[in-house]
Amino acid sequence: MKQKKVAIIGAGIVGLACAWHVQQSGHKVVLIDPDPKADKASYGNAGGIAVTEIVPASTPGVFLKIPKWLLDPLGPLSLRWAHAPKLIPWMIRFSKVSTHSEMQRLASALSALNARTYDDLTPLLENTGLSDKLYNYGALTVYETEAAFDADAAEWDLKRKHGIECVPMSGDEARQLEPALGAVVKKAMFTPQWSQVSDPIEIHNGILETVLRLGATVIRGSGKRITTTQTGLQIECDAGKRVEADQIVIAAGAWSKSLAATIGDRVLLESERGYNTTIAAPGIDVTREIIFAERKFVATPLSTGLRIGGAAEFGGLSSVANHKRTDALVRLAKRYLPDLDDSQGEKWSGHRPATPDSLPVIGRSPNVPNVIHAFGHGHLGLTQAATTGRLVADIIDEKPPHIDLTPYRIERF
Ligand SMILES: Cc1cc2nc3c(=O)[nH]c(=O)nc-3n(C[C@H](O)[C@H](O)[C@H](O)COP(=O)(O)OP(=O)(O)OC[C@H]3O[C@@H](n4cnc5c(N)ncnc54)[C@H](O)[C@@H]3O)c2cc1C
């Protein structure tokens, strides 16, 4: 097969996983990023290999909950009102897919991707010497009331339908698994297939080092525009830099929309900012990721400490972080983990690339077929990066993909 020069715009976890898989297919990789080691969603996320998360955000009853969430200034969902007009097309699409039948369709599409996670992630971690950074202790979703547990029954049934193991537990059984949990926890669901990494930064930097060792080059700059030339494609970057390539992958996370627009591809993509605090000395032992169901946030034990985070803030890419949200999550965590020592902690926030249907955008551009989209992974970019990389490599080689790519195509917008 002829070796191709593949330029990948964006060196987050998705761009790097694409780079590694494309290199395995024998192609030459150029990574374009202003700073491949800069802080971004791939650096500070919760580290969950959340293969069990196949229910889209747009569940049928969600619109009834949104007003209550928005009225709570530090609740799980917030909106910067100045950004609201720009969000309207995204919200309209979100409302259109919040039906029962759409939830089933989107869950099948998320499940198809997540079911491949370990097949594609395991060789990537082995080759990059990172296998010992993946732990499988499952995850524990905890509830304060039986009523809230029962209200989620349909979602747990949907997960079971897709082969996800869900083990219901009483509060006491949950405390046997995680003794730091307080009496406030009355019910729980254990999902053993969930894994986590020691620290997302270690995974990101480990893959970066490997793809560089395998011959990838890095152009430090922002891709501004993609144009076609007589011989192929060209990316115009800032400071007048130009990069020529046979194939281009757009993997710039929440920043991908404007790049796709330069080739006439329209996408509904928003920044969904998340917040967290990493407490190096939390004073308690937590073994696995704990998901606080009613309050929609998580606590993950990482090599750097206990990371407490979540929240979904729609305010655009240039808004300033509101770390009152970070503090609020730590206060909430103490409700569930009463002995948590929150006297110190490092605050962080990052932009999830969010589509209204919770599906990533993966596939060739209909306008410029040698451009491939690989972005929009929302809450699941770490989980789905390796599979996205594998799919992108297959698209480049014109091999039949392992899963039907129709649900992820950009044409859906
Ligand atoms: C609080 C929080 C917790 C999360 N927890 C989890 C979790 O537990 N599990 C999970 O699977 N996912 C999780 N996620 C989601 C996950 O972090 C993201 O989906 C994922 O990191 C997105 O990766 P990416 O490579 O697409 O984007 P990014 O990590 O944002 O990387 C994009 C890259 O593109 C570069 N770039 C931008 N514009 C340009 C340009 N014009 N030219 C060149 N380069 C450009 C940026 O510099 C950046 O390096 C979480 C996210 C948040 C915020």
Ligand as a Chemical Component Dictionary entry (heavy atoms), coordinates in Angstrom:
data_LIG
# 
_chem_comp.id                   LIG 
_chem_comp.type                 NON-POLYMER 
_chem_comp.pdbx_formal_charge   0 
_chem_comp.three_letter_code    LIG 
# 
loop_
_chem_comp_atom.comp_id 
_chem_comp_atom.atom_id 
_chem_comp_atom.alt_atom_id 
_chem_comp_atom.type_symbol 
_chem_comp_atom.charge 
_chem_comp_atom.model_Cartn_x 
_chem_comp_atom.model_Cartn_y 
_chem_comp_atom.model_Cartn_z 
_chem_comp_atom.pdbx_ordinal 
LIG C1  C1  C 0 -14.270 17.380 33.774 1  
LIG C2  C2  C 0 -14.149 16.372 32.654 2  
LIG C3  C3  C 0 -14.141 15.021 32.957 3  
LIG C4  C4  C 0 -14.070 14.069 31.931 4  
LIG N1  N1  N 0 -13.979 12.745 32.259 5  
LIG C5  C5  C 0 -13.873 11.818 31.274 6  
LIG C6  C6  C 0 -13.751 10.448 31.581 7  
LIG O1  O1  O 0 -13.704 10.060 32.744 8  
LIG N2  N2  N 0 -13.669 9.559  30.572 9  
LIG C7  C7  C 0 -13.716 9.950  29.269 10 
LIG O2  O2  O 0 -13.694 9.087  28.387 11 
LIG N3  N3  N 0 -13.783 11.262 28.936 12 
LIG C8  C8  C 0 -13.879 12.192 29.899 13 
LIG N4  N4  N 0 -13.974 13.519 29.584 14 
LIG C9  C9  C 0 -14.054 13.900 28.176 15 
LIG C10 C10 C 0 -12.678 13.889 27.522 16 
LIG O3  O3  O 0 -11.750 14.548 28.330 17 
LIG C11 C11 C 0 -12.776 14.580 26.151 18 
LIG O4  O4  O 0 -13.838 14.047 25.398 19 
LIG C12 C12 C 0 -11.479 14.373 25.379 20 
LIG O5  O5  O 0 -10.378 14.780 26.147 21 
LIG C13 C13 C 0 -11.501 15.141 24.071 22 
LIG O6  O6  O 0 -10.261 14.911 23.466 23 
LIG P1  P1  P 0 -9.855  15.660 22.137 24 
LIG O7  O7  O 0 -8.527  15.158 21.749 25 
LIG O8  O8  O 0 -10.980 15.550 21.155 26 
LIG O9  O9  O 0 -9.846  17.196 22.540 27 
LIG P2  P2  P 0 -8.820  18.055 23.451 28 
LIG O10 O10 O 0 -8.282  17.282 24.560 29 
LIG O11 O11 O 0 -9.536  19.309 23.757 30 
LIG O12 O12 O 0 -7.624  18.354 22.466 31 
LIG C14 C14 C 0 -7.815  19.168 21.337 32 
LIG C15 C15 C 0 -6.457  19.627 20.864 33 
LIG O13 O13 O 0 -6.633  20.388 19.676 34 
LIG C16 C16 C 0 -5.763  21.495 19.739 35 
LIG N5  N5  N 0 -6.298  22.544 18.842 36 
LIG C17 C17 C 0 -7.396  23.309 19.025 37 
LIG N6  N6  N 0 -7.556  24.117 17.966 38 
LIG C18 C18 C 0 -6.553  23.851 17.103 39 
LIG C19 C19 C 0 -6.183  24.355 15.834 40 
LIG N7  N7  N 0 -6.905  25.307 15.222 41 
LIG N8  N8  N 0 -5.092  23.849 15.227 42 
LIG C20 C20 C 0 -4.348  22.889 15.832 43 
LIG N9  N9  N 0 -4.655  22.370 17.037 44 
LIG C21 C21 C 0 -5.748  22.844 17.662 45 
LIG C22 C22 C 0 -5.736  21.893 21.206 46 
LIG O14 O14 O 0 -4.559  22.644 21.508 47 
LIG C23 C23 C 0 -5.749  20.524 21.863 48 
LIG O15 O15 O 0 -4.439  20.040 22.061 49 
LIG C24 C24 C 0 -14.023 14.495 30.576 50 
LIG C25 C25 C 0 -13.983 15.859 30.273 51 
LIG C26 C26 C 0 -14.041 16.794 31.299 52 
LIG C27 C27 C 0 -13.982 18.253 30.949 53 
# 
loop_
_chem_comp_bond.comp_id 
_chem_comp_bond.atom_id_1 
_chem_comp_bond.atom_id_2 
_chem_comp_bond.value_order 
_chem_comp_bond.pdbx_ordinal 
LIG C1  C2  SING 1  
LIG C2  C3  SING 2  
LIG C2  C26 DOUB 3  
LIG C3  C4  DOUB 4  
LIG C4  N1  SING 5  
LIG C4  C24 SING 6  
LIG N1  C5  DOUB 7  
LIG C5  C6  SING 8  
LIG C5  C8  SING 9  
LIG C6  O1  DOUB 10 
LIG C6  N2  SING 11 
LIG N2  C7  SING 12 
LIG C7  O2  DOUB 13 
LIG C7  N3  SING 14 
LIG N3  C8  DOUB 15 
LIG C8  N4  SING 16 
LIG N4  C9  SING 17 
LIG N4  C24 SING 18 
LIG C9  C10 SING 19 
LIG C10 O3  SING 20 
LIG C10 C11 SING 21 
LIG C11 O4  SING 22 
LIG C11 C12 SING 23 
LIG C12 O5  SING 24 
LIG C12 C13 SING 25 
LIG C13 O6  SING 26 
LIG O6  P1  SING 27 
LIG P1  O7  DOUB 28 
LIG P1  O8  SING 29 
LIG P1  O9  SING 30 
LIG O9  P2  SING 31 
LIG P2  O10 DOUB 32 
LIG P2  O11 SING 33 
LIG P2  O12 SING 34 
LIG O12 C14 SING 35 
LIG C14 C15 SING 36 
LIG C15 O13 SING 37 
LIG C15 C23 SING 38 
LIG O13 C16 SING 39 
LIG C16 N5  SING 40 
LIG C16 C22 SING 41 
LIG N5  C17 SING 42 
LIG N5  C21 SING 43 
LIG C17 N6  DOUB 44 
LIG N6  C18 SING 45 
LIG C18 C19 SING 46 
LIG C18 C21 DOUB 47 
LIG C19 N7  SING 48 
LIG C19 N8  DOUB 49 
LIG N8  C20 SING 50 
LIG C20 N9  DOUB 51 
LIG N9  C21 SING 52 
LIG C22 O14 SING 53 
LIG C22 C23 SING 54 
LIG C23 O15 SING 55 
LIG C24 C25 DOUB 56 
LIG C25 C26 SING 57 
LIG C26 C27 SING 58 
# 
